[in-house]
Amino acid sequence: MTAFNAGTPGVVPEVVAAAWVCVRDRRVLVVRAHNSDAFYLPGGKPEAGETHAEAAARESEEEVGIALRASDLRLFRTIEAPAHNRPPGTRVRLVCFTGKSDATPAAANEIAELAWFTSADAPHCAPAIRLLLDELVSADLID
């Protein structure tokens, strides 16, 4: 699967990423990378030969220091939205997984800060995360 598709006539550029949805106390864990103005879920693009669940687990450990097993993650939703901080017209397909961990997350590597958001915090999020917040509210997981 191509992680980024650009330059093909008639094809909308698309970024494919996988992310971990961590909900505690009716709030979802979000992160903001250095030099970014929006919050995202811990996650990123799959590496060659890596499943979406494996990418979500790897990225979660790299970004917030929480080790997850890909086999313990469960598909929650796939969100499609305009990609934040990408050329106009670029779309993101965000494959979101849930999985439990009681470990305490901490910002690492490219992550400047983390936070626990409710739907009221949507204006601070990238477009795909705004849609995810709506999904979490509909599933009665966050306020």
C-alpha positions, 0 to 999 in steps of 0.5 A: 500500500502506498503511504503517499500518492501524488503526481498521478493525473486525475488521482487525489494525493493521499496520505495513509496513516495508522493511529492509536485511540486511547480513551481514559475518563471520557477523554482521548489522548492527543499529541502535537508535534514540534512546529505543528499548530494542530493536535493528532492521535499518536500514529504515523505512516506504515513502513514497508511490510508493516500492517496498520496495527503494527504501525499504530503500535510502533508509532505509539511507543515512539511518540508517547512511550507506550508499548502496545502489541499490534495483536491487541489493537482493534480497528475502531474507524477509518477516517478520511479527511483533508490532510493538515499541513499538506498541499491543497487537495491532499487527503488523509486516510487515518486507520484508527485502532483502540487498545488498552494501556494503563501506562502513563504517556510522555511526549517523546521524539517529535512530540512537543506536547500531549493532552487529553481532549473532549469534543470541546477541544475540536478546534485545536485538532487536525480535520481528521481528528475533528471527525474522530472526536465526533465518532467517539462522541457517537460511540459514547466514549468521550464528552 
